[in-house]
């Protein structure tokens, strides 16, 4: 049995929580990643997308909408097209 809470031995990746449909834990992990990443970096973009997926899975529509409005202006215009 894999223990995701065994942080000193194995650092759980955010996507593992998603695959296990442990959305609250995935959201918490992505928020932690977001706080520790440089704005505009690939890690920050990955964290933002992960947070959006988690909020959608949790049906947190107001928070999802607010986060999308906050993050969308930061997206490269070529990606938006």
mmCIF file of the N, C-alpha and C atoms, coordinates in Angstrom:
data_MODEL
# 
_entry.id   MODEL 
# 
loop_
_atom_site.group_PDB 
_atom_site.id 
_atom_site.type_symbol 
_atom_site.label_atom_id 
_atom_site.label_alt_id 
_atom_site.label_comp_id 
_atom_site.label_asym_id 
_atom_site.label_entity_id 
_atom_site.label_seq_id 
_atom_site.pdbx_PDB_ins_code 
_atom_site.Cartn_x 
_atom_site.Cartn_y 
_atom_site.Cartn_z 
_atom_site.occupancy 
_atom_site.B_iso_or_equiv 
_atom_site.pdbx_formal_charge 
_atom_site.auth_seq_id 
_atom_site.auth_comp_id 
_atom_site.auth_asym_id 
_atom_site.auth_atom_id 
_atom_site.pdbx_PDB_model_num 
ATOM 1   N N  . UNK A 1 1  ? 0.842   -1.186 0.000   1.00 0.00 ? 1  UNK A N  1 
ATOM 2   C CA . UNK A 1 1  ? 0.000   0.000  0.000   1.00 0.00 ? 1  UNK A CA 1 
ATOM 3   C C  . UNK A 1 1  ? 0.884   1.245  0.000   1.00 0.00 ? 1  UNK A C  1 
ATOM 4   N N  . UNK A 1 2  ? 0.608   2.165  -0.895  1.00 0.00 ? 2  UNK A N  1 
ATOM 5   C CA . UNK A 1 2  ? 1.366   3.398  -1.002  1.00 0.00 ? 2  UNK A CA 1 
ATOM 6   C C  . UNK A 1 2  ? 0.799   4.438  -0.046  1.00 0.00 ? 2  UNK A C  1 
ATOM 7   N N  . UNK A 1 3  ? 1.646   4.987  0.780   1.00 0.00 ? 3  UNK A N  1 
ATOM 8   C CA . UNK A 1 3  ? 1.207   6.009  1.731   1.00 0.00 ? 3  UNK A CA 1 
ATOM 9   C C  . UNK A 1 3  ? 1.539   7.379  1.181   1.00 0.00 ? 3  UNK A C  1 
ATOM 10  N N  . UNK A 1 4  ? 0.516   8.141  0.823   1.00 0.00 ? 4  UNK A N  1 
ATOM 11  C CA . UNK A 1 4  ? 0.739   9.459  0.265   1.00 0.00 ? 4  UNK A CA 1 
ATOM 12  C C  . UNK A 1 4  ? 1.139   10.469 1.326   1.00 0.00 ? 4  UNK A C  1 
ATOM 13  N N  . UNK A 1 5  ? 0.960   10.130 2.582   1.00 0.00 ? 5  UNK A N  1 
ATOM 14  C CA . UNK A 1 5  ? 1.329   11.037 3.662   1.00 0.00 ? 5  UNK A CA 1 
ATOM 15  C C  . UNK A 1 5  ? 2.752   10.809 4.141   1.00 0.00 ? 5  UNK A C  1 
ATOM 16  N N  . UNK A 1 6  ? 3.494   9.932  3.509   1.00 0.00 ? 6  UNK A N  1 
ATOM 17  C CA . UNK A 1 6  ? 4.874   9.643  3.894   1.00 0.00 ? 6  UNK A CA 1 
ATOM 18  C C  . UNK A 1 6  ? 5.814   10.636 3.212   1.00 0.00 ? 6  UNK A C  1 
ATOM 19  N N  . UNK A 1 7  ? 5.616   11.910 3.461   1.00 0.00 ? 7  UNK A N  1 
ATOM 20  C CA . UNK A 1 7  ? 6.349   12.981 2.789   1.00 0.00 ? 7  UNK A CA 1 
ATOM 21  C C  . UNK A 1 7  ? 7.865   12.872 2.895   1.00 0.00 ? 7  UNK A C  1 
ATOM 22  N N  . UNK A 1 8  ? 8.432   12.506 4.058   1.00 0.00 ? 8  UNK A N  1 
ATOM 23  C CA . UNK A 1 8  ? 9.891   12.421 4.115   1.00 0.00 ? 8  UNK A CA 1 
ATOM 24  C C  . UNK A 1 8  ? 10.457  11.354 3.179   1.00 0.00 ? 8  UNK A C  1 
ATOM 25  N N  . UNK A 1 9  ? 9.724   10.284 2.955   1.00 0.00 ? 9  UNK A N  1 
ATOM 26  C CA . UNK A 1 9  ? 10.208  9.208  2.106   1.00 0.00 ? 9  UNK A CA 1 
ATOM 27  C C  . UNK A 1 9  ? 9.835   9.400  0.642   1.00 0.00 ? 9  UNK A C  1 
ATOM 28  N N  . UNK A 1 10 ? 8.658   9.900  0.390   1.00 0.00 ? 10 UNK A N  1 
ATOM 29  C CA . UNK A 1 10 ? 8.144   10.019 -0.959  1.00 0.00 ? 10 UNK A CA 1 
ATOM 30  C C  . UNK A 1 10 ? 7.244   11.244 -1.036  1.00 0.00 ? 10 UNK A C  1 
ATOM 31  N N  . UNK A 1 11 ? 7.573   12.144 -1.941  1.00 0.00 ? 11 UNK A N  1 
ATOM 32  C CA . UNK A 1 11 ? 6.755   13.340 -2.087  1.00 0.00 ? 11 UNK A CA 1 
ATOM 33  C C  . UNK A 1 11 ? 5.653   13.054 -3.097  1.00 0.00 ? 11 UNK A C  1 
ATOM 34  N N  . UNK A 1 12 ? 4.419   13.129 -2.652  1.00 0.00 ? 12 UNK A N  1 
ATOM 35  C CA . UNK A 1 12 ? 3.280   12.866 -3.530  1.00 0.00 ? 12 UNK A CA 1 
ATOM 36  C C  . UNK A 1 12 ? 3.165   13.978 -4.561  1.00 0.00 ? 12 UNK A C  1 
ATOM 37  N N  . UNK A 1 13 ? 2.889   13.583 -5.783  1.00 0.00 ? 13 UNK A N  1 
ATOM 38  C CA . UNK A 1 13 ? 2.675   14.561 -6.824  1.00 0.00 ? 13 UNK A CA 1 
ATOM 39  C C  . UNK A 1 13 ? 1.191   14.899 -6.870  1.00 0.00 ? 13 UNK A C  1 
ATOM 40  N N  . UNK A 1 14 ? 0.917   16.114 -7.245  1.00 0.00 ? 14 UNK A N  1 
ATOM 41  C CA . UNK A 1 14 ? -0.460  16.601 -7.259  1.00 0.00 ? 14 UNK A CA 1 
ATOM 42  C C  . UNK A 1 14 ? -1.349  15.717 -8.129  1.00 0.00 ? 14 UNK A C  1 
ATOM 43  N N  . UNK A 1 15 ? -0.819  15.306 -9.268  1.00 0.00 ? 15 UNK A N  1 
ATOM 44  C CA . UNK A 1 15 ? -1.617  14.526 -10.212 1.00 0.00 ? 15 UNK A CA 1 
ATOM 45  C C  . UNK A 1 15 ? -2.039  13.172 -9.636  1.00 0.00 ? 15 UNK A C  1 
ATOM 46  N N  . UNK A 1 16 ? -1.282  12.642 -8.693  1.00 0.00 ? 16 UNK A N  1 
ATOM 47  C CA . UNK A 1 16 ? -1.660  11.370 -8.067  1.00 0.00 ? 16 UNK A CA 1 
ATOM 48  C C  . UNK A 1 16 ? -2.995  11.512 -7.360  1.00 0.00 ? 16 UNK A C  1 
ATOM 49  N N  . UNK A 1 17 ? -3.149  12.621 -6.646  1.00 0.00 ? 17 UNK A N  1 
ATOM 50  C CA . UNK A 1 17 ? -4.411  12.846 -5.947  1.00 0.00 ? 17 UNK A CA 1 
ATOM 51  C C  . UNK A 1 17 ? -5.566  12.945 -6.948  1.00 0.00 ? 17 UNK A C  1 
ATOM 52  N N  . UNK A 1 18 ? -5.316  13.603 -8.074  1.00 0.00 ? 18 UNK A N  1 
ATOM 53  C CA . UNK A 1 18 ? -6.355  13.702 -9.106  1.00 0.00 ? 18 UNK A CA 1 
ATOM 54  C C  . UNK A 1 18 ? -6.749  12.325 -9.614  1.00 0.00 ? 18 UNK A C  1 
ATOM 55  N N  . UNK A 1 19 ? -5.756  11.504 -9.928  1.00 0.00 ? 19 UNK A N  1 
ATOM 56  C CA . UNK A 1 19 ? -6.038  10.171 -10.457 1.00 0.00 ? 19 UNK A CA 1 
ATOM 57  C C  . UNK A 1 19 ? -6.817  9.318  -9.458  1.00 0.00 ? 19 UNK A C  1 
ATOM 58  N N  . UNK A 1 20 ? -6.588  9.564  -8.186  1.00 0.00 ? 20 UNK A N  1 
ATOM 59  C CA . UNK A 1 20 ? -7.316  8.846  -7.143  1.00 0.00 ? 20 UNK A CA 1 
ATOM 60  C C  . UNK A 1 20 ? -8.646  9.525  -6.802  1.00 0.00 ? 20 UNK A C  1 
ATOM 61  N N  . UNK A 1 21 ? -8.943  10.618 -7.484  1.00 0.00 ? 21 UNK A N  1 
ATOM 62  C CA . UNK A 1 21 ? -10.143 11.421 -7.268  1.00 0.00 ? 21 UNK A CA 1 
ATOM 63  C C  . UNK A 1 21 ? -10.242 11.925 -5.837  1.00 0.00 ? 21 UNK A C  1 
ATOM 64  N N  . UNK A 1 22 ? -9.107  12.266 -5.297  1.00 0.00 ? 22 UNK A N  1 
ATOM 65  C CA . UNK A 1 22 ? -9.046  12.869 -3.960  1.00 0.00 ? 22 UNK A CA 1 
ATOM 66  C C  . UNK A 1 22 ? -8.895  14.377 -4.179  1.00 0.00 ? 22 UNK A C  1 
ATOM 67  N N  . UNK A 1 23 ? -10.006 14.980 -4.585  1.00 0.00 ? 23 UNK A N  1 
ATOM 68  C CA . UNK A 1 23 ? -9.995  16.344 -5.100  1.00 0.00 ? 23 UNK A CA 1 
ATOM 69  C C  . UNK A 1 23 ? -9.595  17.377 -4.074  1.00 0.00 ? 23 UNK A C  1 
ATOM 70  N N  . UNK A 1 24 ? -10.035 17.244 -2.839  1.00 0.00 ? 24 UNK A N  1 
ATOM 71  C CA . UNK A 1 24 ? -9.661  18.218 -1.807  1.00 0.00 ? 24 UNK A CA 1 
ATOM 72  C C  . UNK A 1 24 ? -8.150  18.207 -1.571  1.00 0.00 ? 24 UNK A C  1 
ATOM 73  N N  . UNK A 1 25 ? -7.583  17.014 -1.524  1.00 0.00 ? 25 UNK A N  1 
ATOM 74  C CA . UNK A 1 25 ? -6.140  16.906 -1.313  1.00 0.00 ? 25 UNK A CA 1 
ATOM 75  C C  . UNK A 1 25 ? -5.366  17.396 -2.532  1.00 0.00 ? 25 UNK A C  1 
ATOM 76  N N  . UNK A 1 26 ? -5.896  17.115 -3.721  1.00 0.00 ? 26 UNK A N  1 
ATOM 77  C CA . UNK A 1 26 ? -5.255  17.600 -4.944  1.00 0.00 ? 26 UNK A CA 1 
ATOM 78  C C  . UNK A 1 26 ? -5.271  19.120 -4.977  1.00 0.00 ? 26 UNK A C  1 
ATOM 79  N N  . UNK A 1 27 ? -6.408  19.714 -4.635  1.00 0.00 ? 27 UNK A N  1 
ATOM 80  C CA . UNK A 1 27 ? -6.520  21.168 -4.622  1.00 0.00 ? 27 UNK A CA 1 
ATOM 81  C C  . UNK A 1 27 ? -5.537  21.774 -3.629  1.00 0.00 ? 27 UNK A C  1 
ATOM 82  N N  . UNK A 1 28 ? -5.453  21.191 -2.466  1.00 0.00 ? 28 UNK A N  1 
ATOM 83  C CA . UNK A 1 28 ? -4.518  21.673 -1.448  1.00 0.00 ? 28 UNK A CA 1 
ATOM 84  C C  . UNK A 1 28 ? -3.070  21.584 -1.955  1.00 0.00 ? 28 UNK A C  1 
ATOM 85  N N  . UNK A 1 29 ? -2.740  20.490 -2.628  1.00 0.00 ? 29 UNK A N  1 
ATOM 86  C CA . UNK A 1 29 ? -1.379  20.319 -3.158  1.00 0.00 ? 29 UNK A CA 1 
ATOM 87  C C  . UNK A 1 29 ? -1.091  21.325 -4.265  1.00 0.00 ? 29 UNK A C  1 
ATOM 88  N N  . UNK A 1 30 ? -2.063  21.556 -5.149  1.00 0.00 ? 30 UNK A N  1 
ATOM 89  C CA . UNK A 1 30 ? -1.867  22.544 -6.211  1.00 0.00 ? 30 UNK A CA 1 
ATOM 90  C C  . UNK A 1 30 ? -1.769  23.956 -5.651  1.00 0.00 ? 30 UNK A C  1 
ATOM 91  N N  . UNK A 1 31 ? -2.529  24.263 -4.614  1.00 0.00 ? 31 UNK A N  1 
ATOM 92  C CA . UNK A 1 31 ? -2.436  25.589 -3.998  1.00 0.00 ? 31 UNK A CA 1 
ATOM 93  C C  . UNK A 1 31 ? -1.067  25.782 -3.351  1.00 0.00 ? 31 UNK A C  1 
ATOM 94  N N  . UNK A 1 32 ? -0.548  24.748 -2.742  1.00 0.00 ? 32 UNK A N  1 
ATOM 95  C CA . UNK A 1 32 ? 0.800   24.823 -2.164  1.00 0.00 ? 32 UNK A CA 1 
ATOM 96  C C  . UNK A 1 32 ? 1.830   25.045 -3.264  1.00 0.00 ? 32 UNK A C  1 
ATOM 97  N N  . UNK A 1 33 ? 1.683   24.322 -4.372  1.00 0.00 ? 33 UNK A N  1 
ATOM 98  C CA . UNK A 1 33 ? 2.599   24.479 -5.509  1.00 0.00 ? 33 UNK A CA 1 
ATOM 99  C C  . UNK A 1 33 ? 2.500   25.901 -6.076  1.00 0.00 ? 33 UNK A C  1 
ATOM 100 N N  . UNK A 1 34 ? 1.289   26.422 -6.145  1.00 0.00 ? 34 UNK A N  1 
ATOM 101 C CA . UNK A 1 34 ? 1.067   27.780 -6.660  1.00 0.00 ? 34 UNK A CA 1 
ATOM 102 C C  . UNK A 1 34 ? 1.791   28.816 -5.788  1.00 0.00 ? 34 UNK A C  1 
ATOM 103 N N  . UNK A 1 35 ? 1.688   28.658 -4.480  1.00 0.00 ? 35 UNK A N  1 
ATOM 104 C CA . UNK A 1 35 ? 2.327   29.607 -3.562  1.00 0.00 ? 35 UNK A CA 1 
ATOM 105 C C  . UNK A 1 35 ? 3.850   29.580 -3.663  1.00 0.00 ? 35 UNK A C  1 
ATOM 106 N N  . UNK A 1 36 ? 4.405   28.434 -4.010  1.00 0.00 ? 36 UNK A N  1 
ATOM 107 C CA . UNK A 1 36 ? 5.864   28.308 -4.047  1.00 0.00 ? 36 UNK A CA 1 
ATOM 108 C C  . UNK A 1 36 ? 6.459   28.493 -5.436  1.00 0.00 ? 36 UNK A C  1 
ATOM 109 N N  . UNK A 1 37 ? 5.638   28.734 -6.442  1.00 0.00 ? 37 UNK A N  1 
ATOM 110 C CA . UNK A 1 37 ? 6.162   28.853 -7.804  1.00 0.00 ? 37 UNK A CA 1 
ATOM 111 C C  . UNK A 1 37 ? 6.274   30.314 -8.229  1.00 0.00 ? 37 UNK A C  1 
ATOM 112 N N  . UNK A 1 38 ? 7.159   30.548 -9.171  1.00 0.00 ? 38 UNK A N  1 
ATOM 113 C CA . UNK A 1 38 ? 7.379   31.884 -9.729  1.00 0.00 ? 38 UNK A CA 1 
ATOM 114 C C  . UNK A 1 38 ? 6.248   32.190 -10.706 1.00 0.00 ? 38 UNK A C  1 
ATOM 115 N N  . UNK A 1 39 ? 5.590   33.347 -10.578 1.00 0.00 ? 39 UNK A N  1 
ATOM 116 C CA . UNK A 1 39 ? 4.502   33.689 -11.500 1.00 0.00 ? 39 UNK A CA 1 
ATOM 117 C C  . UNK A 1 39 ? 4.961   33.617 -12.960 1.00 0.00 ? 39 UNK A C  1 
ATOM 118 N N  . UNK A 1 40 ? 4.153   32.985 -13.791 1.00 0.00 ? 40 UNK A N  1 
ATOM 119 C CA . UNK A 1 40 ? 4.453   32.862 -15.203 1.00 0.00 ? 40 UNK A CA 1 
ATOM 120 C C  . UNK A 1 40 ? 5.311   31.652 -15.553 1.00 0.00 ? 40 UNK A C  1 
ATOM 121 N N  . UNK A 1 41 ? 5.820   30.981 -14.554 1.00 0.00 ? 41 UNK A N  1 
ATOM 122 C CA . UNK A 1 41 ? 6.665   29.809 -14.800 1.00 0.00 ? 41 UNK A CA 1 
ATOM 123 C C  . UNK A 1 41 ? 5.789   28.618 -15.199 1.00 0.00 ? 41 UNK A C  1 
ATOM 124 N N  . UNK A 1 42 ? 6.389   27.600 -15.831 1.00 0.00 ? 42 UNK A N  1 
ATOM 125 C CA . UNK A 1 42 ? 5.608   26.401 -16.150 1.00 0.00 ? 42 UNK A CA 1 
ATOM 126 C C  . UNK A 1 42 ? 4.962   25.773 -14.909 1.00 0.00 ? 42 UNK A C  1 
ATOM 127 N N  . UNK A 1 43 ? 5.639   25.816 -13.784 1.00 0.00 ? 43 UNK A N  1 
ATOM 128 C CA . UNK A 1 43 ? 5.077   25.267 -12.546 1.00 0.00 ? 43 UNK A CA 1 
ATOM 129 C C  . UNK A 1 43 ? 3.841   26.053 -12.116 1.00 0.00 ? 43 UNK A C  1 
ATOM 130 N N  . UNK A 1 44 ? 3.877   27.371 -12.285 1.00 0.00 ? 44 UNK A N  1 
ATOM 131 C CA . UNK A 1 44 ? 2.726   28.203 -11.920 1.00 0.00 ? 44 UNK A CA 1 
ATOM 132 C C  . UNK A 1 44 ? 1.535   27.921 -12.833 1.00 0.00 ? 44 UNK A C  1 
ATOM 133 N N  . UNK A 1 45 ? 1.807   27.742 -14.126 1.00 0.00 ? 45 UNK A N  1 
ATOM 134 C CA . UNK A 1 45 ? 0.733   27.427 -15.075 1.00 0.00 ? 45 UNK A CA 1 
ATOM 135 C C  . UNK A 1 45 ? 0.131   26.059 -14.754 1.00 0.00 ? 45 UNK A C  1 
ATOM 136 N N  . UNK A 1 46 ? 0.993   25.072 -14.483 1.00 0.00 ? 46 UNK A N  1 
ATOM 137 C CA . UNK A 1 46 ? 0.520   23.741 -14.116 1.00 0.00 ? 46 UNK A CA 1 
ATOM 138 C C  . UNK A 1 46 ? -0.329  23.789 -12.847 1.00 0.00 ? 46 UNK A C  1 
ATOM 139 N N  . UNK A 1 47 ? 0.115   24.579 -11.871 1.00 0.00 ? 47 UNK A N  1 
ATOM 140 C CA . UNK A 1 47 ? -0.641  24.704 -10.626 1.00 0.00 ? 47 UNK A CA 1 
ATOM 141 C C  . UNK A 1 47 ? -2.002  25.347 -10.872 1.00 0.00 ? 47 UNK A C  1 
ATOM 142 N N  . UNK A 1 48 ? -2.040  26.375 -11.717 1.00 0.00 ? 48 UNK A N  1 
ATOM 143 C CA . UNK A 1 48 ? -3.311  27.044 -12.012 1.00 0.00 ? 48 UNK A CA 1 
ATOM 144 C C  . UNK A 1 48 ? -4.283  26.092 -12.710 1.00 0.00 ? 48 UNK A C  1 
ATOM 145 N N  . UNK A 1 49 ? -3.793  25.357 -13.696 1.00 0.00 ? 49 UNK A N  1 
ATOM 146 C CA . UNK A 1 49 ? -4.657  24.414 -14.404 1.00 0.00 ? 49 UNK A CA 1 
ATOM 147 C C  . UNK A 1 49 ? -5.140  23.305 -13.473 1.00 0.00 ? 49 UNK A C  1 
ATOM 148 N N  . UNK A 1 50 ? -4.273  22.836 -12.616 1.00 0.00 ? 50 UNK A N  1 
ATOM 149 C CA . UNK A 1 50 ? -4.661  21.816 -11.648 1.00 0.00 ? 50 UNK A CA 1 
ATOM 150 C C  . UNK A 1 50 ? -5.734  22.325 -10.700 1.00 0.00 ? 50 UNK A C  1 
ATOM 151 N N  . UNK A 1 51 ? -5.553  23.551 -10.235 1.00 0.00 ? 51 UNK A N  1 
ATOM 152 C CA . UNK A 1 51 ? -6.557  24.147 -9.340  1.00 0.00 ? 51 UNK A CA 1 
ATOM 153 C C  . UNK A 1 51 ? -7.906  24.255 -10.050 1.00 0.00 ? 51 UNK A C  1 
ATOM 154 N N  . UNK A 1 52 ? -7.893  24.650 -11.325 1.00 0.00 ? 52 UNK A N  1 
ATOM 155 C CA . UNK A 1 52 ? -9.135  24.759 -12.087 1.00 0.00 ? 52 UNK A CA 1 
ATOM 156 C C  . UNK A 1 52 ? -9.808  23.393 -12.233 1.00 0.00 ? 52 UNK A C  1 
ATOM 157 N N  . UNK A 1 53 ? -9.034  22.348 -12.533 1.00 0.00 ? 53 UNK A N  1 
ATOM 158 C CA . UNK A 1 53 ? -9.610  21.000 -12.656 1.00 0.00 ? 53 UNK A CA 1 
ATOM 159 C C  . UNK A 1 53 ? -10.235 20.543 -11.341 1.00 0.00 ? 53 UNK A C  1 
ATOM 160 N N  . UNK A 1 54 ? -9.537  20.799 -10.251 1.00 0.00 ? 54 UNK A N  1 
ATOM 161 C CA . UNK A 1 54 ? -10.042 20.381 -8.942  1.00 0.00 ? 54 UNK A CA 1 
ATOM 162 C C  . UNK A 1 54 ? -11.329 21.111 -8.584  1.00 0.00 ? 54 UNK A C  1 
ATOM 163 N N  . UNK A 1 55 ? -11.355 22.398 -8.809  1.00 0.00 ? 55 UNK A N  1 
ATOM 164 C CA . UNK A 1 55 ? -12.558 23.170 -8.489  1.00 0.00 ? 55 UNK A CA 1 
ATOM 165 C C  . UNK A 1 55 ? -13.743 22.709 -9.332  1.00 0.00 ? 55 UNK A C  1 
ATOM 166 N N  . UNK A 1 56 ? -13.486 22.350 -10.595 1.00 0.00 ? 56 UNK A N  1 
ATOM 167 C CA . UNK A 1 56 ? -14.556 21.837 -11.446 1.00 0.00 ? 56 UNK A CA 1 
ATOM 168 C C  . UNK A 1 56 ? -15.060 20.500 -10.909 1.00 0.00 ? 56 UNK A C  1 
ATOM 169 N N  . UNK A 1 57 ? -14.149 19.617 -10.522 1.00 0.00 ? 57 UNK A N  1 
ATOM 170 C CA . UNK A 1 57 ? -14.542 18.303 -9.998  1.00 0.00 ? 57 UNK A CA 1 
ATOM 171 C C  . UNK A 1 57 ? -15.315 18.429 -8.694  1.00 0.00 ? 57 UNK A C  1 
ATOM 172 N N  . UNK A 1 58 ? -14.988 19.453 -7.909  1.00 0.00 ? 58 UNK A N  1 
ATOM 173 C CA . UNK A 1 58 ? -15.670 19.679 -6.630  1.00 0.00 ? 58 UNK A CA 1 
ATOM 174 C C  . UNK A 1 58 ? -16.942 20.513 -6.780  1.00 0.00 ? 58 UNK A C  1 
ATOM 175 N N  . UNK A 1 59 ? -17.252 20.915 -8.011  1.00 0.00 ? 59 UNK A N  1 
ATOM 176 C CA . UNK A 1 59 ? -18.426 21.756 -8.301  1.00 0.00 ? 59 UNK A CA 1 
ATOM 177 C C  . UNK A 1 59 ? -18.389 23.060 -7.516  1.00 0.00 ? 59 UNK A C  1 
ATOM 178 N N  . UNK A 1 60 ? -17.206 23.612 -7.375  1.00 0.00 ? 60 UNK A N  1 
ATOM 179 C CA . UNK A 1 60 ? -17.010 24.909 -6.708  1.00 0.00 ? 60 UNK A CA 1 
ATOM 180 C C  . UNK A 1 60 ? -17.050 25.999 -7.781  1.00 0.00 ? 60 UNK A C  1 
ATOM 181 N N  . UNK A 1 61 ? -18.240 26.229 -8.336  1.00 0.00 ? 61 UNK A N  1 
ATOM 182 C CA . UNK A 1 61 ? -18.370 27.054 -9.530  1.00 0.00 ? 61 UNK A CA 1 
ATOM 183 C C  . UNK A 1 61 ? -17.979 28.505 -9.304  1.00 0.00 ? 61 UNK A C  1 
ATOM 184 N N  . UNK A 1 62 ? -18.330 29.073 -8.173  1.00 0.00 ? 62 UNK A N  1 
ATOM 185 C CA . UNK A 1 62 ? -17.972 30.468 -7.912  1.00 0.00 ? 62 UNK A CA 1 
ATOM 186 C C  . UNK A 1 62 ? -16.465 30.638 -7.808  1.00 0.00 ? 62 UNK A C  1 
ATOM 187 N N  . UNK A 1 63 ? -15.824 29.744 -7.065  1.00 0.00 ? 63 UNK A N  1 
ATOM 188 C CA . UNK A 1 63 ? -14.359 29.804 -6.930  1.00 0.00 ? 63 UNK A CA 1 
ATOM 189 C C  . UNK A 1 63 ? -13.677 29.540 -8.270  1.00 0.00 ? 63 UNK A C  1 
ATOM 190 N N  . UNK A 1 64 ? -14.231 28.616 -9.058  1.00 0.00 ? 64 UNK A N  1 
ATOM 191 C CA . UNK A 1 64 ? -13.690 28.307 -10.380 1.00 0.00 ? 64 UNK A CA 1 
ATOM 192 C C  . UNK A 1 64 ? -13.763 29.530 -11.283 1.00 0.00 ? 64 UNK A C  1 
ATOM 193 N N  . UNK A 1 65 ? -14.898 30.196 -11.290 1.00 0.00 ? 65 UNK A N  1 
ATOM 194 C CA . UNK A 1 65 ? -15.083 31.390 -12.107 1.00 0.00 ? 65 UNK A CA 1 
ATOM 195 C C  . UNK A 1 65 ? -14.121 32.500 -11.697 1.00 0.00 ? 65 UNK A C  1 
ATOM 196 N N  . UNK A 1 66 ? -13.988 32.705 -10.398 1.00 0.00 ? 66 UNK A N  1 
ATOM 197 C CA . UNK A 1 66 ? -13.095 33.745 -9.898  1.00 0.00 ? 66 UNK A CA 1 
ATOM 198 C C  . UNK A 1 66 ? -11.643 33.438 -10.274 1.00 0.00 ? 66 UNK A C  1 
ATOM 199 N N  . UNK A 1 67 ? -11.225 32.194 -10.113 1.00 0.00 ? 67 UNK A N  1 
ATOM 200 C CA . UNK A 1 67 ? -9.853  31.820 -10.445 1.00 0.00 ? 67 UNK A CA 1 
ATOM 201 C C  . UNK A 1 67 ? -9.606  31.944 -11.939 1.00 0.00 ? 67 UNK A C  1 
ATOM 202 N N  . UNK A 1 68 ? -10.568 31.538 -12.751 1.00 0.00 ? 68 UNK A N  1 
ATOM 203 C CA . UNK A 1 68 ? -10.420 31.643 -14.206 1.00 0.00 ? 68 UNK A CA 1 
ATOM 204 C C  . UNK A 1 68 ? -10.265 33.104 -14.628 1.00 0.00 ? 68 UNK A C  1 
ATOM 205 N N  . UNK A 1 69 ? -11.083 33.990 -14.051 1.00 0.00 ? 69 UNK A N  1 
ATOM 206 C CA . UNK A 1 69 ? -10.964 35.424 -14.375 1.00 0.00 ? 69 UNK A CA 1 
ATOM 207 C C  . UNK A 1 69 ? -9.618  35.987 -13.927 1.00 0.00 ? 69 UNK A C  1 
ATOM 208 N N  . UNK A 1 70 ? -9.110  35.483 -12.819 1.00 0.00 ? 70 UNK A N  1 
ATOM 209 C CA . UNK A 1 70 ? -7.822  35.938 -12.282 1.00 0.00 ? 70 UNK A CA 1 
ATOM 210 C C  . UNK A 1 70 ? -6.656  35.446 -13.146 1.00 0.00 ? 70 UNK A C  1 
ATOM 211 N N  . UNK A 1 71 ? -6.721  34.212 -13.601 1.00 0.00 ? 71 UNK A N  1 
ATOM 212 C CA . UNK A 1 71 ? -5.603  33.606 -14.326 1.00 0.00 ? 71 UNK A CA 1 
ATOM 213 C C  . UNK A 1 71 ? -5.619  33.890 -15.824 1.00 0.00 ? 71 UNK A C  1 
ATOM 214 N N  . UNK A 1 72 ? -6.777  34.065 -16.417 1.00 0.00 ? 72 UNK A N  1 
ATOM 215 C CA . UNK A 1 72 ? -6.883  34.216 -17.875 1.00 0.00 ? 72 UNK A CA 1 
ATOM 216 C C  . UNK A 1 72 ? -6.027  35.357 -18.425 1.00 0.00 ? 72 UNK A C  1 
ATOM 217 N N  . UNK A 1 73 ? -5.996  36.532 -17.803 1.00 0.00 ? 73 UNK A N  1 
ATOM 218 C CA . UNK A 1 73 ? -5.145  37.612 -18.344 1.00 0.00 ? 73 UNK A CA 1 
ATOM 219 C C  . UNK A 1 73 ? -3.661  37.270 -18.357 1.00 0.00 ? 73 UNK A C  1 
ATOM 220 N N  . UNK A 1 74 ? -3.233  36.322 -17.550 1.00 0.00 ? 74 UNK A N  1 
ATOM 221 C CA . UNK A 1 74 ? -1.819  35.941 -17.489 1.00 0.00 ? 74 UNK A CA 1 
ATOM 222 C C  . UNK A 1 74 ? -1.415  34.957 -18.569 1.00 0.00 ? 74 UNK A C  1 
ATOM 223 N N  . UNK A 1 75 ? -2.417  34.387 -19.269 1.00 0.00 ? 75 UNK A N  1 
ATOM 224 C CA . UNK A 1 75 ? -2.140  33.373 -20.273 1.00 0.00 ? 75 UNK A CA 1 
ATOM 225 C C  . UNK A 1 75 ? -1.590  34.042 -21.535 1.00 0.00 ? 75 UNK A C  1 
ATOM 226 N N  . UNK A 1 76 ? -0.594  33.411 -22.129 1.00 0.00 ? 76 UNK A N  1 
ATOM 227 C CA . UNK A 1 76 ? 0.005   33.903 -23.364 1.00 0.00 ? 76 UNK A CA 1 
ATOM 228 C C  . UNK A 1 76 ? -1.084  34.045 -24.419 1.00 0.00 ? 76 UNK A C  1 
ATOM 229 N N  . UNK A 1 77 ? -1.185  35.186 -25.109 1.00 0.00 ? 77 UNK A N  1 
ATOM 230 C CA . UNK A 1 77 ? -2.236  35.395 -26.110 1.00 0.00 ? 77 UNK A CA 1 
ATOM 231 C C  . UNK A 1 77 ? -2.259  34.317 -27.204 1.00 0.00 ? 77 UNK A C  1 
ATOM 232 N N  . UNK A 1 78 ? -1.131  33.738 -27.545 1.00 0.00 ? 78 UNK A N  1 
ATOM 233 C CA . UNK A 1 78 ? -1.106  32.682 -28.563 1.00 0.00 ? 78 UNK A CA 1 
ATOM 234 C C  . UNK A 1 78 ? -1.830  31.435 -28.059 1.00 0.00 ? 78 UNK A C  1 
ATOM 235 N N  . UNK A 1 79 ? -1.799  31.208 -26.779 1.00 0.00 ? 79 UNK A N  1 
ATOM 236 C CA . UNK A 1 79 ? -2.490  30.054 -26.208 1.00 0.00 ? 79 UNK A CA 1 
ATOM 237 C C  . UNK A 1 79 ? -3.994  30.268 -26.244 1.00 0.00 ? 79 UNK A C  1 
ATOM 238 N N  . UNK A 1 80 ? -4.427  31.497 -26.083 1.00 0.00 ? 80 UNK A N  1 
ATOM 239 C CA . UNK A 1 80 ? -5.847  31.822 -26.046 1.00 0.00 ? 80 UNK A CA 1 
ATOM 240 C C  . UNK A 1 80 ? -6.511  31.706 -27.412 1.00 0.00 ? 80 UNK A C  1 
ATOM 241 N N  . UNK A 1 81 ? -5.757  31.842 -28.469 1.00 0.00 ? 81 UNK A N  1 
ATOM 242 C CA . UNK A 1 81 ? -6.320  31.855 -29.827 1.00 0.00 ? 81 UNK A CA 1 
ATOM 243 C C  . UNK A 1 81 ? -6.826  30.502 -30.268 1.00 0.00 ? 81 UNK A C  1 
# 
